[in-house]
Amino acid sequence: MQKIVSIVNRLAALAAKYAYVIGRVALLSCFGMAATNALELTGDPVQGGLLVGQLEPGQSVQYRGKALQLDQQHRFIVALDRDAEPELVLQVSSPASSLASTQAQSMNTQVYPFAIRTREYSIQHIEGVEQKYVEPNPKQVERSRREGQWVVNARRQQRAQNDFFDGFIWPVRGPITGVFGSQRVYNGQPRRPHYGVDVARPTGTPVVAPSAGLVTLAHPDLYFSGGTLIIDHGHGLSSTFLHLSKLLVEEGQQVRQGQQVGHIGATGRVTGAHLDWRMNWTGAGGNIRLDPQLLVEPMSDWVALPHESIESTKTGD
Ligand SMILES: [Zn+2]
């Protein structure tokens, strides 16, 4: 019998969806001259959050040295990882002619720092777990590694679709049994954090697309995640649904917000039926995991349950 010896840092209740404007006065990259124009970002500037920026025509923006995709209205997104640094730094380049300065050549890039709130995640320390449950067998590792590559490939899309700027809806409503960022430590060895939000409903419950997108992976049986669906929303942002019992769409299919795409199940390495909804952003290279729960309205009609062991092992982050 596993013994839970300590539970620390219960995740604070998530704040209601609320738009912050966190633009700051720009810092000039040279000459120390005061700049009057600010870059505005909307969204909650918190670890796991999604921010939307607005540029002027002709401007471009870089994050970690990579140019971010813009839509026709000059908007871009930046997602913040579970353990994102407390400061986000964006570089905005403007055409020299748009700046009223004789030193335009050296003033066309501005650096914008934004403060990011950190979070505390639920960490469970569990001792006395039999070693065979802690170390997966090599065949499983081999299979899940191969399948993980399909998942990575499916999330590499950088399409221009931008419907998601209008917002997201819950793919299914029900009690939340698992939250973003939580982590277990078995016998002192930290496991991969949980990157999704789990909603427990019976097998067969319909799941809908939280926003429009293109189906980039539809697989009935991956080792850890079972019936797995990935919907690319555009700009490198995607949703992944795990443990589905039935897939109603195929790879390459365009779906609209609210369209039924599958049924809840208990497939893969789980012990109970639920939907695990994850969101990823690959728009700056790499793989940033977001908290889907920050993008949708709170579910006041369902009581959150303690997030207990309906999943034994996690993958597909
Ligand atoms: Zn989960």
py3Dmol code that shows the C-alpha trace and the ligand (Angstrom):
import py3Dmol

protein = """\
ATOM      1  CA  MET A   1       0.000   0.000   0.000  1.00  0.00           C
ATOM      2  CA  GLN A   2       1.388   3.342  -0.984  1.00  0.00           C
ATOM      3  CA  LYS A   3       1.635   5.838   1.757  1.00  0.00           C
ATOM      4  CA  ILE A   4       1.222   9.492   1.124  1.00  0.00           C
ATOM      5  CA  VAL A   5       3.597  11.120   3.572  1.00  0.00           C
ATOM      6  CA  SER A   6       3.053  14.686   2.657  1.00  0.00           C
ATOM      7  CA  ILE A   7       0.974  16.885   0.447  1.00  0.00           C
ATOM      8  CA  VAL A   8       2.290  20.359   0.040  1.00  0.00           C
ATOM      9  CA  ASN A   9       1.472  23.335  -2.041  1.00  0.00           C
ATOM     10  CA  ARG A  10      -2.086  22.642  -3.003  1.00  0.00           C
ATOM     11  CA  LEU A  11      -2.766  24.607  -6.117  1.00  0.00           C
ATOM     12  CA  ALA A  12      -4.590  27.769  -5.271  1.00  0.00           C
ATOM     13  CA  ALA A  13      -8.014  28.052  -6.786  1.00  0.00           C
ATOM     14  CA  LEU A  14      -7.674  29.344 -10.304  1.00  0.00           C
ATOM     15  CA  ALA A  15      -8.761  32.893 -10.774  1.00  0.00           C
ATOM     16  CA  ALA A  16     -11.720  33.550 -12.970  1.00  0.00           C
ATOM     17  CA  LYS A  17     -10.837  34.250 -16.562  1.00  0.00           C
ATOM     18  CA  TYR A  18      -9.924  37.882 -16.624  1.00  0.00           C
ATOM     19  CA  ALA A  19      -8.083  39.973 -19.152  1.00  0.00           C
ATOM     20  CA  TYR A  20      -5.118  41.885 -17.879  1.00  0.00           C
ATOM     21  CA  VAL A  21      -3.355  44.552 -19.783  1.00  0.00           C
ATOM     22  CA  ILE A  22       0.267  44.299 -18.809  1.00  0.00           C
ATOM     23  CA  GLY A  23       1.888  46.564 -21.307  1.00  0.00           C
ATOM     24  CA  ARG A  24       4.788  48.562 -19.960  1.00  0.00           C
ATOM     25  CA  VAL A  25       6.614  51.505 -21.274  1.00  0.00           C
ATOM     26  CA  ALA A  26       9.267  50.273 -23.626  1.00  0.00           C
ATOM     27  CA  LEU A  27      12.914  50.313 -22.730  1.00  0.00           C
ATOM     28  CA  LEU A  28      15.030  51.574 -25.529  1.00  0.00           C
ATOM     29  CA  SER A  29      17.838  49.273 -26.493  1.00  0.00           C
ATOM     30  CA  CYS A  30      20.263  52.125 -26.954  1.00  0.00           C
ATOM     31  CA  PHE A  31      20.927  55.788 -26.174  1.00  0.00           C
ATOM     32  CA  GLY A  32      18.733  55.635 -23.076  1.00  0.00           C
ATOM     33  CA  MET A  33      16.117  57.791 -24.753  1.00  0.00           C
ATOM     34  CA  ALA A  34      12.623  57.703 -23.370  1.00  0.00           C
ATOM     35  CA  ALA A  35      10.141  55.854 -25.522  1.00  0.00           C
ATOM     36  CA  THR A  36       6.484  56.708 -25.320  1.00  0.00           C
ATOM     37  CA  ASN A  37       4.944  53.797 -27.168  1.00  0.00           C
ATOM     38  CA  ALA A  38       4.119  50.653 -25.168  1.00  0.00           C
ATOM     39  CA  LEU A  39       3.498  47.117 -26.226  1.00  0.00           C
ATOM     40  CA  GLU A  40       0.221  45.799 -24.905  1.00  0.00           C
ATOM     41  CA  LEU A  41      -0.402  42.178 -24.090  1.00  0.00           C
ATOM     42  CA  THR A  42      -3.780  40.796 -23.039  1.00  0.00           C
ATOM     43  CA  GLY A  43      -4.288  37.628 -21.043  1.00  0.00           C
ATOM     44  CA  ASP A  44      -3.260  36.525 -17.575  1.00  0.00           C
ATOM     45  CA  PRO A  45       0.527  36.947 -17.151  1.00  0.00           C
ATOM     46  CA  VAL A  46       0.954  33.783 -15.092  1.00  0.00           C
ATOM     47  CA  GLN A  47       2.858  30.522 -15.503  1.00  0.00           C
ATOM     48  CA  GLY A  48       0.832  28.282 -17.843  1.00  0.00           C
ATOM     49  CA  GLY A  49      -0.978  31.275 -19.352  1.00  0.00           C
ATOM     50  CA  LEU A  50      -1.521  32.512 -22.892  1.00  0.00           C
ATOM     51  CA  LEU A  51      -0.857  36.121 -23.885  1.00  0.00           C
ATOM     52  CA  VAL A  52      -1.985  37.942 -27.010  1.00  0.00           C
ATOM     53  CA  GLY A  53      -0.007  40.870 -28.360  1.00  0.00           C
ATOM     54  CA  GLN A  54      -0.951  43.595 -30.789  1.00  0.00           C
ATOM     55  CA  LEU A  55       1.588  45.218 -33.113  1.00  0.00           C
ATOM     56  CA  GLU A  56       1.426  48.135 -35.507  1.00  0.00           C
ATOM     57  CA  PRO A  57       1.562  47.433 -39.243  1.00  0.00           C
ATOM     58  CA  GLY A  58       5.139  46.800 -40.329  1.00  0.00           C
ATOM     59  CA  GLN A  59       6.339  45.705 -36.894  1.00  0.00           C
ATOM     60  CA  SER A  60       7.641  42.244 -36.027  1.00  0.00           C
ATOM     61  CA  VAL A  61       8.245  40.559 -32.706  1.00  0.00           C
ATOM     62  CA  GLN A  62      10.844  38.120 -31.464  1.00  0.00           C
ATOM     63  CA  TYR A  63      10.755  35.809 -28.461  1.00  0.00           C
ATOM     64  CA  ARG A  64      13.893  33.913 -27.474  1.00  0.00           C
ATOM     65  CA  GLY A  65      15.463  35.006 -30.749  1.00  0.00           C
ATOM     66  CA  LYS A  66      12.644  33.617 -32.887  1.00  0.00           C
ATOM     67  CA  ALA A  67      10.204  35.704 -34.919  1.00  0.00           C
ATOM     68  CA  LEU A  68       6.610  35.021 -33.895  1.00  0.00           C
ATOM     69  CA  GLN A  69       3.852  34.450 -36.404  1.00  0.00           C
ATOM     70  CA  LEU A  70       1.480  37.385 -36.961  1.00  0.00           C
ATOM     71  CA  ASP A  71      -2.085  37.278 -38.207  1.00  0.00           C
ATOM     72  CA  GLN A  72      -3.573  39.776 -40.660  1.00  0.00           C
ATOM     73  CA  GLN A  73      -4.512  42.064 -37.783  1.00  0.00           C
ATOM     74  CA  HIS A  74      -0.857  42.062 -36.589  1.00  0.00           C
ATOM     75  CA  ARG A  75      -1.631  39.927 -33.536  1.00  0.00           C
ATOM     76  CA  PHE A  76       0.668  37.295 -32.059  1.00  0.00           C
ATOM     77  CA  ILE A  77       0.624  34.896 -29.132  1.00  0.00           C
ATOM     78  CA  VAL A  78       3.126  33.880 -26.470  1.00  0.00           C
ATOM     79  CA  ALA A  79       2.489  30.951 -24.160  1.00  0.00           C
ATOM     80  CA  LEU A  80       4.057  30.577 -20.729  1.00  0.00           C
ATOM     81  CA  ASP A  81       5.354  27.230 -19.533  1.00  0.00           C
ATOM     82  CA  ARG A  82       4.611  25.617 -16.146  1.00  0.00           C
ATOM     83  CA  ASP A  83       7.937  26.870 -14.842  1.00  0.00           C
ATOM     84  CA  ALA A  84       8.245  30.033 -16.959  1.00  0.00           C
ATOM     85  CA  GLU A  85      10.748  32.627 -15.755  1.00  0.00           C
ATOM     86  CA  PRO A  86       9.251  35.509 -13.736  1.00  0.00           C
ATOM     87  CA  GLU A  87      10.111  37.880 -16.569  1.00  0.00           C
ATOM     88  CA  LEU A  88       9.059  37.581 -20.191  1.00  0.00           C
ATOM     89  CA  VAL A  89      11.170  39.560 -22.663  1.00  0.00           C
ATOM     90  CA  LEU A  90       9.926  40.431 -26.144  1.00  0.00           C
ATOM     91  CA  GLN A  91      11.803  42.317 -28.843  1.00  0.00           C
ATOM     92  CA  VAL A  92       9.788  44.427 -31.247  1.00  0.00           C
ATOM     93  CA  SER A  93      11.300  45.692 -34.472  1.00  0.00           C
ATOM     94  CA  SER A  94       9.776  48.657 -36.235  1.00  0.00           C
ATOM     95  CA  PRO A  95      10.518  50.030 -39.676  1.00  0.00           C
ATOM     96  CA  ALA A  96      12.992  52.872 -39.216  1.00  0.00           C
ATOM     97  CA  SER A  97      10.673  55.314 -40.951  1.00  0.00           C
ATOM     98  CA  SER A  98       7.952  54.825 -38.365  1.00  0.00           C
ATOM     99  CA  LEU A  99      10.125  56.263 -35.621  1.00  0.00           C
ATOM    100  CA  ALA A 100      10.451  60.001 -35.467  1.00  0.00           C
ATOM    101  CA  SER A 101      14.169  60.043 -34.942  1.00  0.00           C
ATOM    102  CA  THR A 102      17.273  60.951 -36.848  1.00  0.00           C
ATOM    103  CA  GLN A 103      18.982  57.976 -35.264  1.00  0.00           C
ATOM    104  CA  ALA A 104      16.405  55.620 -36.694  1.00  0.00           C
ATOM    105  CA  GLN A 105      18.969  53.089 -37.844  1.00  0.00           C
ATOM    106  CA  SER A 106      20.028  52.177 -34.354  1.00  0.00           C
ATOM    107  CA  MET A 107      16.635  52.561 -32.742  1.00  0.00           C
ATOM    108  CA  ASN A 108      14.493  50.108 -34.645  1.00  0.00           C
ATOM    109  CA  THR A 109      14.441  47.383 -31.997  1.00  0.00           C
ATOM    110  CA  GLN A 110      12.860  47.813 -28.586  1.00  0.00           C
ATOM    111  CA  VAL A 111      12.989  45.420 -25.669  1.00  0.00           C
ATOM    112  CA  TYR A 112       9.854  44.891 -23.596  1.00  0.00           C
ATOM    113  CA  PRO A 113      10.058  43.092 -20.252  1.00  0.00           C
ATOM    114  CA  PHE A 114       6.848  41.798 -18.646  1.00  0.00           C
ATOM    115  CA  ALA A 115       6.447  40.477 -15.117  1.00  0.00           C
ATOM    116  CA  ILE A 116       5.067  36.930 -14.946  1.00  0.00           C
ATOM    117  CA  ARG A 117       3.402  35.581 -11.808  1.00  0.00           C
ATOM    118  CA  THR A 118       4.726  32.288 -10.540  1.00  0.00           C
ATOM    119  CA  ARG A 119       2.448  29.560  -9.168  1.00  0.00           C
ATOM    120  CA  GLU A 120       2.678  26.879  -6.547  1.00  0.00           C
ATOM    121  CA  TYR A 121       1.816  23.394  -7.733  1.00  0.00           C
ATOM    122  CA  SER A 122       0.535  20.393  -5.860  1.00  0.00           C
ATOM    123  CA  ILE A 123       3.473  18.087  -5.100  1.00  0.00           C
ATOM    124  CA  GLN A 124       2.846  14.668  -3.557  1.00  0.00           C
ATOM    125  CA  HIS A 125       5.709  12.760  -1.976  1.00  0.00           C
ATOM    126  CA  ILE A 126       5.012   9.035  -1.963  1.00  0.00           C
ATOM    127  CA  GLU A 127       7.457   6.632  -0.340  1.00  0.00           C
ATOM    128  CA  GLY A 128       7.672   2.868  -0.284  1.00  0.00           C
ATOM    129  CA  VAL A 129       6.521   2.306  -3.856  1.00  0.00           C
ATOM    130  CA  GLU A 130       7.678  -1.041  -5.265  1.00  0.00           C
ATOM    131  CA  GLN A 131      10.484  -0.412  -7.735  1.00  0.00           C
ATOM    132  CA  LYS A 132       8.703  -2.204 -10.610  1.00  0.00           C
ATOM    133  CA  TYR A 133       6.037   0.501 -10.570  1.00  0.00           C
ATOM    134  CA  VAL A 134       8.618   3.255 -10.585  1.00  0.00           C
ATOM    135  CA  GLU A 135      10.714   1.980 -13.467  1.00  0.00           C
ATOM    136  CA  PRO A 136       8.767   1.184 -16.661  1.00  0.00           C
ATOM    137  CA  ASN A 137       9.946  -1.844 -18.591  1.00  0.00           C
ATOM    138  CA  PRO A 138      12.212  -1.254 -21.632  1.00  0.00           C
ATOM    139  CA  LYS A 139       9.632  -2.426 -24.190  1.00  0.00           C
ATOM    140  CA  GLN A 140       7.122   0.130 -22.940  1.00  0.00           C
ATOM    141  CA  VAL A 141       9.765   2.825 -23.003  1.00  0.00           C
ATOM    142  CA  GLU A 142      10.665   1.923 -26.594  1.00  0.00           C
ATOM    143  CA  ARG A 143       7.047   1.976 -27.750  1.00  0.00           C
ATOM    144  CA  SER A 144       6.124   5.182 -25.977  1.00  0.00           C
ATOM    145  CA  ARG A 145       9.234   6.918 -27.306  1.00  0.00           C
ATOM    146  CA  ARG A 146       8.290   6.026 -30.894  1.00  0.00           C
ATOM    147  CA  GLU A 147       4.717   7.160 -30.369  1.00  0.00           C
ATOM    148  CA  GLY A 148       5.875  10.305 -28.639  1.00  0.00           C
ATOM    149  CA  GLN A 149       7.628  11.316 -31.854  1.00  0.00           C
ATOM    150  CA  TRP A 150       4.311  11.167 -33.758  1.00  0.00           C
ATOM    151  CA  VAL A 151       2.852  13.485 -31.141  1.00  0.00           C
ATOM    152  CA  VAL A 152       5.781  15.893 -31.455  1.00  0.00           C
ATOM    153  CA  ASN A 153       5.397  15.945 -35.244  1.00  0.00           C
ATOM    154  CA  ALA A 154       1.660  16.590 -35.022  1.00  0.00           C
ATOM    155  CA  ARG A 155       2.288  19.635 -32.836  1.00  0.00           C
ATOM    156  CA  ARG A 156       4.868  21.210 -35.121  1.00  0.00           C
ATOM    157  CA  GLN A 157       2.272  22.943 -37.290  1.00  0.00           C
ATOM    158  CA  GLN A 158       2.653  26.696 -37.725  1.00  0.00           C
ATOM    159  CA  ARG A 159      -0.528  27.401 -39.663  1.00  0.00           C
ATOM    160  CA  ALA A 160      -2.029  30.848 -40.011  1.00  0.00           C
ATOM    161  CA  GLN A 161      -5.487  29.861 -38.721  1.00  0.00           C
ATOM    162  CA  ASN A 162      -6.519  32.376 -36.061  1.00  0.00           C
ATOM    163  CA  ASP A 163     -10.063  31.484 -34.941  1.00  0.00           C
ATOM    164  CA  PHE A 164      -8.730  30.780 -31.465  1.00  0.00           C
ATOM    165  CA  PHE A 165      -8.293  34.507 -30.817  1.00  0.00           C
ATOM    166  CA  ASP A 166     -12.068  34.487 -30.212  1.00  0.00           C
ATOM    167  CA  GLY A 167     -11.621  32.124 -27.265  1.00  0.00           C
ATOM    168  CA  PHE A 168     -12.043  28.546 -26.127  1.00  0.00           C
ATOM    169  CA  ILE A 169     -14.880  26.477 -24.691  1.00  0.00           C
ATOM    170  CA  TRP A 170     -14.686  23.404 -22.474  1.00  0.00           C
ATOM    171  CA  PRO A 171     -14.471  20.230 -24.600  1.00  0.00           C
ATOM    172  CA  VAL A 172     -16.649  18.536 -21.986  1.00  0.00           C
ATOM    173  CA  ARG A 173     -18.140  19.675 -18.698  1.00  0.00           C
ATOM    174  CA  GLY A 174     -17.792  17.659 -15.514  1.00  0.00           C
ATOM    175  CA  PRO A 175     -15.876  17.363 -12.270  1.00  0.00           C
ATOM    176  CA  ILE A 176     -12.221  18.289 -12.542  1.00  0.00           C
ATOM    177  CA  THR A 177     -10.114  15.449 -11.169  1.00  0.00           C
ATOM    178  CA  GLY A 178      -6.637  16.535 -12.238  1.00  0.00           C
ATOM    179  CA  VAL A 179      -4.993  19.915 -12.667  1.00  0.00           C
ATOM    180  CA  PHE A 180      -2.099  21.398 -14.584  1.00  0.00           C
ATOM    181  CA  GLY A 181       1.329  21.322 -12.999  1.00  0.00           C
ATOM    182  CA  SER A 182       0.750  18.775 -10.245  1.00  0.00           C
ATOM    183  CA  GLN A 183       3.560  16.319  -9.667  1.00  0.00           C
ATOM    184  CA  ARG A 184       4.301  13.142  -7.761  1.00  0.00           C
ATOM    185  CA  VAL A 185       7.609  12.177  -6.263  1.00  0.00           C
ATOM    186  CA  TYR A 186       7.981   8.397  -5.888  1.00  0.00           C
ATOM    187  CA  ASN A 187      10.706   7.221  -3.524  1.00  0.00           C
ATOM    188  CA  GLY A 188      12.341  10.605  -3.893  1.00  0.00           C
ATOM    189  CA  GLN A 189      12.277  10.513  -7.725  1.00  0.00           C
ATOM    190  CA  PRO A 190      10.184  13.307  -9.250  1.00  0.00           C
ATOM    191  CA  ARG A 191       7.896  12.170 -12.059  1.00  0.00           C
ATOM    192  CA  ARG A 192       6.936  14.242 -15.042  1.00  0.00           C
ATOM    193  CA  PRO A 193       4.393  16.877 -13.973  1.00  0.00           C
ATOM    194  CA  HIS A 194       0.781  16.547 -15.065  1.00  0.00           C
ATOM    195  CA  TYR A 195       0.270  18.989 -17.914  1.00  0.00           C
ATOM    196  CA  GLY A 196      -3.419  18.578 -18.612  1.00  0.00           C
ATOM    197  CA  VAL A 197      -6.731  19.237 -16.968  1.00  0.00           C
ATOM    198  CA  ASP A 198      -8.728  16.068 -16.264  1.00  0.00           C
ATOM    199  CA  VAL A 199     -12.506  16.021 -16.483  1.00  0.00           C
ATOM    200  CA  ALA A 200     -14.139  12.794 -15.302  1.00  0.00           C
ATOM    201  CA  ARG A 201     -17.284  11.674 -17.135  1.00  0.00           C
ATOM    202  CA  PRO A 202     -18.483   8.207 -18.166  1.00  0.00           C
ATOM    203  CA  THR A 203     -17.141   6.442 -21.243  1.00  0.00           C
ATOM    204  CA  GLY A 204     -19.120   7.528 -24.297  1.00  0.00           C
ATOM    205  CA  THR A 205     -19.649  11.144 -23.197  1.00  0.00           C
ATOM    206  CA  PRO A 206     -19.164  13.401 -26.265  1.00  0.00           C
ATOM    207  CA  VAL A 207     -16.092  15.630 -26.482  1.00  0.00           C
ATOM    208  CA  VAL A 208     -16.162  18.770 -28.652  1.00  0.00           C
ATOM    209  CA  ALA A 209     -13.442  20.925 -30.205  1.00  0.00           C
ATOM    210  CA  PRO A 210     -12.618  23.848 -27.834  1.00  0.00           C
ATOM    211  CA  SER A 211     -11.821  26.022 -30.862  1.00  0.00           C
ATOM    212  CA  ALA A 212     -11.619  25.491 -34.605  1.00  0.00           C
ATOM    213  CA  GLY A 213      -8.616  23.674 -36.005  1.00  0.00           C
ATOM    214  CA  LEU A 214      -7.056  20.994 -38.119  1.00  0.00           C
ATOM    215  CA  VAL A 215      -6.827  17.409 -36.868  1.00  0.00           C
ATOM    216  CA  THR A 216      -3.119  16.563 -37.017  1.00  0.00           C
ATOM    217  CA  LEU A 217      -3.201  13.268 -35.128  1.00  0.00           C
ATOM    218  CA  ALA A 218      -6.012  10.772 -34.626  1.00  0.00           C
ATOM    219  CA  HIS A 219      -4.809   7.483 -33.155  1.00  0.00           C
ATOM    220  CA  PRO A 220      -7.089   4.909 -31.477  1.00  0.00           C
ATOM    221  CA  ASP A 221      -4.506   3.335 -29.177  1.00  0.00           C
ATOM    222  CA  LEU A 222      -1.248   4.909 -28.061  1.00  0.00           C
ATOM    223  CA  TYR A 223       0.490   3.077 -25.215  1.00  0.00           C
ATOM    224  CA  PHE A 224       0.075   5.635 -22.440  1.00  0.00           C
ATOM    225  CA  SER A 225      -2.632   7.914 -23.768  1.00  0.00           C
ATOM    226  CA  GLY A 226      -4.918   5.416 -25.576  1.00  0.00           C
ATOM    227  CA  GLY A 227      -7.293   7.056 -28.063  1.00  0.00           C
ATOM    228  CA  THR A 228      -5.487  10.304 -28.800  1.00  0.00           C
ATOM    229  CA  LEU A 229      -6.512  13.326 -30.822  1.00  0.00           C
ATOM    230  CA  ILE A 230      -4.517  16.461 -31.609  1.00  0.00           C
ATOM    231  CA  ILE A 231      -6.217  19.561 -33.004  1.00  0.00           C
ATOM    232  CA  ASP A 232      -3.960  22.309 -34.315  1.00  0.00           C
ATOM    233  CA  HIS A 233      -5.559  25.718 -33.705  1.00  0.00           C
ATOM    234  CA  GLY A 234      -2.951  27.779 -35.592  1.00  0.00           C
ATOM    235  CA  HIS A 235       0.151  29.807 -34.682  1.00  0.00           C
ATOM    236  CA  GLY A 236       1.698  26.690 -33.122  1.00  0.00           C
ATOM    237  CA  LEU A 237      -1.107  26.269 -30.566  1.00  0.00           C
ATOM    238  CA  SER A 238      -2.706  22.829 -30.240  1.00  0.00           C
ATOM    239  CA  SER A 239      -5.090  20.831 -28.061  1.00  0.00           C
ATOM    240  CA  THR A 240      -4.492  17.178 -27.260  1.00  0.00           C
ATOM    241  CA  PHE A 241      -7.213  14.842 -25.973  1.00  0.00           C
ATOM    242  CA  LEU A 242      -6.162  11.637 -24.228  1.00  0.00           C
ATOM    243  CA  HIS A 243      -7.862   8.344 -23.291  1.00  0.00           C
ATOM    244  CA  LEU A 244     -10.717   8.640 -25.821  1.00  0.00           C
ATOM    245  CA  SER A 245     -12.886   5.559 -26.407  1.00  0.00           C
ATOM    246  CA  LYS A 246     -13.927   6.699 -29.875  1.00  0.00           C
ATOM    247  CA  LEU A 247     -12.574   9.144 -32.461  1.00  0.00           C
ATOM    248  CA  LEU A 248     -15.146  10.865 -34.687  1.00  0.00           C
ATOM    249  CA  VAL A 249     -12.692  12.752 -36.931  1.00  0.00           C
ATOM    250  CA  GLU A 250      -9.684  11.885 -39.070  1.00  0.00           C
ATOM    251  CA  GLU A 251      -6.250  13.367 -39.594  1.00  0.00           C
ATOM    252  CA  GLY A 252      -6.358  16.229 -42.086  1.00  0.00           C
ATOM    253  CA  GLN A 253      -9.940  17.126 -41.202  1.00  0.00           C
ATOM    254  CA  GLN A 254     -10.867  20.715 -40.363  1.00  0.00           C
ATOM    255  CA  VAL A 255     -13.153  21.033 -37.335  1.00  0.00           C
ATOM    256  CA  ARG A 256     -15.141  23.966 -35.985  1.00  0.00           C
ATOM    257  CA  GLN A 257     -15.567  25.057 -32.394  1.00  0.00           C
ATOM    258  CA  GLY A 258     -18.159  22.912 -30.639  1.00  0.00           C
ATOM    259  CA  GLN A 259     -18.037  20.093 -33.189  1.00  0.00           C
ATOM    260  CA  GLN A 260     -18.062  16.590 -31.709  1.00  0.00           C
ATOM    261  CA  VAL A 261     -14.670  15.010 -32.232  1.00  0.00           C
ATOM    262  CA  GLY A 262     -14.705  11.941 -29.963  1.00  0.00           C
ATOM    263  CA  HIS A 263     -16.005  10.171 -26.880  1.00  0.00           C
ATOM    264  CA  ILE A 264     -14.546  10.020 -23.407  1.00  0.00           C
ATOM    265  CA  GLY A 265     -12.934   6.715 -22.497  1.00  0.00           C
ATOM    266  CA  ALA A 266     -10.505   4.948 -20.202  1.00  0.00           C
ATOM    267  CA  THR A 267      -8.009   3.860 -22.862  1.00  0.00           C
ATOM    268  CA  GLY A 268      -4.249   3.820 -22.324  1.00  0.00           C
ATOM    269  CA  ARG A 269      -2.731   3.593 -18.857  1.00  0.00           C
ATOM    270  CA  VAL A 270      -5.602   4.834 -16.752  1.00  0.00           C
ATOM    271  CA  THR A 271      -7.876   3.372 -14.134  1.00  0.00           C
ATOM    272  CA  GLY A 272     -10.994   5.412 -14.815  1.00  0.00           C
ATOM    273  CA  ALA A 273     -12.854   7.185 -17.613  1.00  0.00           C
ATOM    274  CA  HIS A 274     -11.953  10.827 -18.087  1.00  0.00           C
ATOM    275  CA  LEU A 275     -10.767  13.366 -20.613  1.00  0.00           C
ATOM    276  CA  ASP A 276      -7.235  14.683 -20.239  1.00  0.00           C
ATOM    277  CA  TRP A 277      -7.038  17.960 -22.198  1.00  0.00           C
ATOM    278  CA  ARG A 278      -3.607  19.387 -22.823  1.00  0.00           C
ATOM    279  CA  MET A 279      -2.482  22.435 -24.706  1.00  0.00           C
ATOM    280  CA  ASN A 280       0.899  23.044 -26.287  1.00  0.00           C
ATOM    281  CA  TRP A 281       2.568  25.918 -28.076  1.00  0.00           C
ATOM    282  CA  THR A 282       5.459  25.400 -30.480  1.00  0.00           C
ATOM    283  CA  GLY A 283       5.401  28.902 -31.976  1.00  0.00           C
ATOM    284  CA  ALA A 284       8.838  29.856 -30.607  1.00  0.00           C
ATOM    285  CA  GLY A 285      10.420  26.497 -31.319  1.00  0.00           C
ATOM    286  CA  GLY A 286      10.546  24.105 -28.375  1.00  0.00           C
ATOM    287  CA  ASN A 287       7.429  22.830 -26.674  1.00  0.00           C
ATOM    288  CA  ILE A 288       5.621  25.000 -24.169  1.00  0.00           C
ATOM    289  CA  ARG A 289       2.870  23.433 -22.079  1.00  0.00           C
ATOM    290  CA  LEU A 290      -0.044  25.705 -21.178  1.00  0.00           C
ATOM    291  CA  ASP A 291      -2.799  25.314 -18.629  1.00  0.00           C
ATOM    292  CA  PRO A 292      -6.055  24.841 -20.604  1.00  0.00           C
ATOM    293  CA  GLN A 293      -8.067  25.754 -17.529  1.00  0.00           C
ATOM    294  CA  LEU A 294      -6.812  29.341 -17.766  1.00  0.00           C
ATOM    295  CA  LEU A 295      -8.419  29.719 -21.206  1.00  0.00           C
ATOM    296  CA  VAL A 296     -11.986  28.757 -20.379  1.00  0.00           C
ATOM    297  CA  GLU A 297     -14.701  29.898 -18.010  1.00  0.00           C
ATOM    298  CA  PRO A 298     -14.744  28.321 -14.540  1.00  0.00           C
ATOM    299  CA  MET A 299     -17.164  25.392 -14.333  1.00  0.00           C
ATOM    300  CA  SER A 300     -19.371  26.595 -11.511  1.00  0.00           C
ATOM    301  CA  ASP A 301     -21.920  23.859 -12.201  1.00  0.00           C
ATOM    302  CA  TRP A 302     -19.472  21.109 -11.203  1.00  0.00           C
ATOM    303  CA  VAL A 303     -17.615  20.608  -7.963  1.00  0.00           C
ATOM    304  CA  ALA A 304     -13.914  19.903  -8.301  1.00  0.00           C
ATOM    305  CA  LEU A 305     -12.897  16.538  -6.867  1.00  0.00           C
ATOM    306  CA  PRO A 306      -9.559  15.821  -5.243  1.00  0.00           C
ATOM    307  CA  HIS A 307      -7.213  14.897  -8.080  1.00  0.00           C
ATOM    308  CA  GLU A 308      -6.498  11.305  -7.215  1.00  0.00           C
ATOM    309  CA  SER A 309      -5.107   8.355  -9.056  1.00  0.00           C
ATOM    310  CA  ILE A 310      -7.264   7.862 -12.120  1.00  0.00           C
ATOM    311  CA  GLU A 311      -4.050   7.898 -14.141  1.00  0.00           C
ATOM    312  CA  SER A 312      -1.100   5.806 -13.182  1.00  0.00           C
ATOM    313  CA  THR A 313       1.469   7.130 -15.645  1.00  0.00           C
ATOM    314  CA  LYS A 314       1.583  10.143 -17.871  1.00  0.00           C
ATOM    315  CA  THR A 315       2.908  10.766 -21.325  1.00  0.00           C
ATOM    316  CA  GLY A 316       2.173  12.787 -24.401  1.00  0.00           C
ATOM    317  CA  ASP A 317       2.971  16.059 -22.782  1.00  0.00           C
TER     318      ASP A 317
END
"""
ligand_1 = """\
1
ZN
Zn -4.580 13.823 -16.826
"""
view = py3Dmol.view(width=600, height=400)
view.addModel(protein, "pdb")
view.setStyle({"model": 0}, {"cartoon": {"style": "trace"}})
view.addModel(ligand_1, "xyz")
view.setStyle({"model": 1}, {"stick": {}})
view.zoomTo()
view.show()
